[in-house]
Amino acid sequence: MALTDQLARSGPYLERLLDDDYVLENLADAARRGRDVYARAAGRPARKAATDKRLQRSLRDGAASTREVILALQGKRRVRRGRRGLRALALIAAGGAAAAVVASRRRDDSNFQTAQRPPSPAADAVSGDPVNAA
């Protein structure tokens, strides 16, 4: 395979690498995380570096960024689904629960006020109750 054939086949990948902001962001993130992992692991005993949770998380995130770059260059960019729908559902449920509590309290307060209200003298005179009518 000649060099020109290899360059011709890699042309679209190189264009995406240079033009796609998503690819550049993920590539920069992968490089930054790689530097962080190296800096954190350097000078530590292997056992301590292998059990370091922050180092593991940084390594895992760097590998994920590298994978995203590869998929994006191949044109198979994975669409990240956020939890926006789940958040909206939780917000709606919380709002509905708050509205139900407020409505319940208002209803209880109005029932309480109605029960505590003394009977009016006009109502007693109409009902014919001789005890309260005077």
DAGIBEL-V964105 format. One line per field, one symbol per residue. phi: phi as a letter, one per 30 degrees, with the letter a starting at -180 (. if undefined). burial: I if it has 9 or more other C-alpha atoms within 8 Angstrom, else O. A space follows every 50 residues. Layout:
phi: ???
burial: ???
This chain:
phi: .dddddddddedddddddcdddddddddddddddddddddddicdedddd cdddddddddddddddddddddddicedddcdcddddddddddddddddd dddddddddddddddddddddddddddidddcdd
burial: OOOOOIOOOOOOIOIIIOOIOOIIOIIOIIIIIIOIIOOIIOOOOOOOIO OOOOIIOIIOIIIIIIOIIOIIIOOOIOOOOOOOOOOOOOOOOOOOOOOO OOOOOOOOOOOOOOOOOOOOOOOIIOOOOOOOIO
